[in-house]
Structures are given as C-alpha cells and as structure tokens.
Amino acid sequence: MPRSSTARLKLNPPLGHLPALQWGLVGQLQVDAGYQRSVVGGDSQALIRRIAQHWNWDLCQPLVVSRRADGSMWVIDGQHRLEGAKLRGDIHQLPCVVVDYACREDEAASFVHLNQQRRPLSKLDLFKAAVASEDAEACAIAAAIATAGLELAPHMNASVWKPGMLANIGGIEGAWRKHGALVTGEALQALATAFAGEVLQYAGTLFPGVVAVCVRECRDRQDFEAGKFAAFTAKLGSRGQKALREDILLEAAADEMLGRVGAAVRVVTELWQPDLKAKRHAVKRALGEAVPVAAPAAAAVPSGAQTGDKSAWCDQCDARRSLSQVAACVSPFCSFVKAA
C-alpha cells in the first residue's frame, strides 16, 4: 500500500483550539475597527449592496468570529457578509466558526494570517467554474477554443503545458464581449495555425494584436478571407511568439502612453500591413519628431518589463503588476520573479 504523501513532510503540532460551529445573531456580531479594514469606500459599499441584493445562502460561507472573555462576539473574517445581512434586514443570524482568543491582539494576528493565506482565484479558475456551472457565455467561449484546436491550460505553470494550451482567458472574454464570436474565433484560429505544435505561453501578450487584425479583416461579419488568413498566420509564425513579445514590450517602452495592449495592436497590425508603419513614421518626420531606429535582435527586454520601470507585465497573470505586487507574489510559477 503506498505511503501517504505526508510521510515525507515534517509536521508541526496543530496550533490553536478547536473552533465551535454555531449560528450568530446579526445584531450581536461586532467589528473591531482597530484592525479591520474600513467598508466606507466605494468598492466595499458596492460589494455590500451586491451581497444584499442577491443574497444566496449557498454562497454564504461561515464567518470567523472571536468570542471574548466577556462573551461579546467579534467578526474576524466576513465583515461584508455581515454588513450585507444588516442592509437587508431580513437575515437575523449567520453561520459562524467561533474561536475563543485570549486577547484582542490574538484576534488581529488571526486576521492577518487569514488574509495572508488566502489565494484569490485567477480568471482561469473562475472561467472553468463558469463552464462547469453551464454558464452560456463561458460554454460558448470554451467551444470556440476547442473548435480552433486549442485547449485551456490546467494551471499557470507554462513550463509543463502541452502544445496548443493557453491561459489568457481574460483577453479572450474581453474580445468575445467587445467584438463577438466571429472575430474571437478567427483570432483563436490564427494563434492555432501560426504557432501549431507550440505551447502558447505568450498568447496573452500577442492576442490583442491578433484580434485587431481580425477586426479589420472581418468587417461586415465576413470570415477572414482564406488567402489573406494564410498569409497573416504565415507572417506571425515566421516572426515567432518570443520575438513578437519582445517587439511589443519594446514598443510599449518607447511609448509609455501606448500601453501593452496598444503596443500589441500596433506591432501585429504593422506586421500584417507594413505600409501602416511607413505612414506613421512619415507623419512623425513631417512633425519634426524622431523616428525610432529598430533595436538589434540581441536587445531583448527582460521578462515582465523594462529594467527600472515601476510596474511590470506578468505573463502568468496576463496583467500589469506593480513592483510591490511582484515582491509580494508567492507563486512558484511567476516568470517575472524568476527573471528578477
């Protein structure tokens, strides 16, 4: 019989005391402003209103509550759920995990530990859950990905993905909602065709540019013309994922107002239609502006962002991250942290 995986771990003795599971009266649950986050801000108020408007007991996880020596009950985790119940007025008790703490300082320490250990769900996690729940849009997008011959990655560790896997679900959802099924499907097919047999590690960086070209070529809801589609995907494949990503990051570094998405649109669109780049440079010269000289191929941009920048593009998150966020990242798969 195989040994348990814990046999290889050095296990520390359990800490703390077994909690009690009980219902807590809403009117008796209190919040200590000394260590709890304020809910006065607009984001918190919007969340509280959503919870109150769409109350769902299936989604109401137990609150973590401290019972002090005088018997009073103080919420450590679940403040928004409590405020949502108060706003409704018809929710009189909430499920609670109740722990007896020796002092207020122990409560605050528990609050810190709970929030440090909580890992927010990624867009990939949320999308898979939406597909499992048979959400109509999520299922349609999943079908389009499969039709293109692609597959959603099981996690964000691209080093062990199989060819054809991608994880930039946020960009795909955004294209679907803005441009529709036809354009998004053509863009997915373009990725699959251009980089056949490859792991689509940089799909998130390239995708906005590929979508922009598909928008141009699919006007009036027409399919991307077969001959043009073949030429476009050949250009993408010839340039390669890594080189295109470097082109995009260099373009974003040269024009901070452009942003990563704008840089992707410019680079991929001008790869497809080089005359657009020539026209753009001609306008810059006419205005007396300097035209950038192409950087040599060896001048690669560090993974994530430009050295010394105050923020960085993370291929794993498919989003821009501040250096403080990067420093706090605990993911073993973070490409930017590894590069730094």
LINTAKA-V559246 format. One record per backbone hydrogen bond with DSSP energy under -1.0 kcal/mol. CO is the residue of the C=O (numbers start at 0). NH is the residue of the N-H. E is the energy in kcal/mol with one decimal. If there is no record, write none. Layout:
BEGIN
CO:NH:E, CO:NH:E
END
This chain:
BEGIN
3:6:-2.0, 4:7:-1.3, 5:8:-1.5, 19:97:-3.4, 21:95:-2.6, 23:93:-2.4, 24:27:-1.7, 29:74:-3.3, 31:34:-1.3, 31:35:-2.1, 40:44:-2.4, 41:45:-2.3, 42:46:-2.1, 43:47:-2.6, 44:48:-2.3, 45:49:-2.1, 46:50:-2.6, 47:51:-2.4, 48:52:-2.9, 49:53:-2.5, 55:58:-1.6, 58:60:-1.3, 62:96:-3.4, 63:75:-3.3, 63:76:-1.8, 64:98:-2.7, 65:73:-2.8, 67:70:-2.4, 71:67:-2.3, 72:29:-2.4, 73:65:-3.3, 76:63:-2.3, 77:81:-2.2, 78:82:-2.6, 79:83:-2.4, 80:84:-2.1, 81:85:-2.3, 82:86:-2.3, 83:87:-1.8, 84:88:-2.3, 91:25:-2.1, 93:23:-3.2, 94:62:-2.6, 95:21:-2.2, 96:64:-2.8, 97:19:-2.9, 98:66:-2.5, 102:106:-1.3, 103:107:-2.3, 104:108:-2.1, 105:109:-2.1, 106:110:-2.2, 107:111:-2.1, 108:112:-2.4, 109:113:-2.6, 110:114:-1.8, 111:115:-2.1, 112:116:-2.0, 121:125:-2.4, 122:126:-2.4, 123:127:-2.2, 124:128:-2.0, 125:129:-2.1, 126:130:-2.4, 127:131:-2.3, 128:132:-1.7, 129:134:-2.6, 130:133:-1.7, 134:138:-2.5, 135:139:-2.0, 136:140:-2.5, 137:141:-2.5, 138:142:-2.0, 139:143:-1.9, 140:144:-2.3, 141:145:-2.1, 142:146:-2.5, 143:147:-1.6, 144:149:-2.3, 145:148:-1.6, 150:165:-1.8, 155:157:-1.5, 156:159:-1.7, 157:160:-1.3, 161:164:-1.8, 163:150:-2.1, 164:199:-1.6, 165:152:-2.5, 166:168:-2.3, 167:171:-1.7, 168:172:-2.8, 169:173:-2.1, 170:174:-2.2, 171:175:-2.3, 172:176:-2.3, 173:177:-1.9, 174:178:-3.2, 175:179:-1.1, 179:183:-1.8, 180:184:-2.7, 181:185:-2.3, 182:186:-2.4, 183:187:-2.3, 184:188:-2.2, 185:189:-2.2, 186:190:-2.0, 187:191:-2.4, 188:192:-2.4, 189:193:-2.8, 190:194:-2.2, 194:197:-2.1, 197:163:-2.7, 198:200:-1.7, 199:202:-1.3, 201:205:-2.1, 202:206:-2.8, 205:209:-1.8, 206:210:-2.8, 207:211:-1.9, 208:212:-1.8, 209:213:-2.0, 210:214:-2.5, 211:215:-1.7, 212:216:-2.2, 213:217:-1.4, 217:220:-1.0, 218:221:-1.2, 224:228:-3.1, 225:229:-2.3, 226:230:-1.8, 227:231:-2.9, 228:232:-2.6, 229:233:-1.7, 230:234:-1.9, 231:235:-2.2, 232:236:-2.7, 233:237:-2.4, 234:238:-2.1, 235:239:-2.6, 239:243:-2.2, 240:244:-2.6, 241:245:-2.2, 242:246:-2.4, 243:247:-2.3, 244:248:-2.5, 245:249:-2.5, 246:250:-2.2, 247:251:-2.4, 248:252:-2.0, 249:253:-2.0, 250:254:-1.5, 254:257:-1.5, 258:262:-2.2, 259:263:-2.2, 260:264:-2.3, 261:265:-2.4, 262:266:-2.9, 263:267:-2.3, 264:268:-2.1, 265:269:-2.5, 266:270:-1.5, 267:271:-1.8, 268:272:-2.6, 272:275:-2.0, 273:277:-1.7, 274:278:-2.4, 275:279:-2.2, 276:280:-2.4, 277:281:-2.0, 278:282:-2.2, 279:283:-2.0, 280:284:-2.3, 281:285:-2.2, 282:286:-1.7, 283:288:-3.2, 284:287:-1.5, 295:298:-1.9, 297:299:-2.0, 303:312:-3.9, 305:308:-2.0, 309:322:-1.5, 311:320:-4.0, 313:317:-1.6, 313:318:-1.3, 318:313:-2.6, 320:311:-3.6, 321:325:-2.2, 322:326:-2.4, 323:327:-1.4, 330:333:-1.1, 333:337:-1.8, 334:338:-2.0, 335:339:-2.5
END
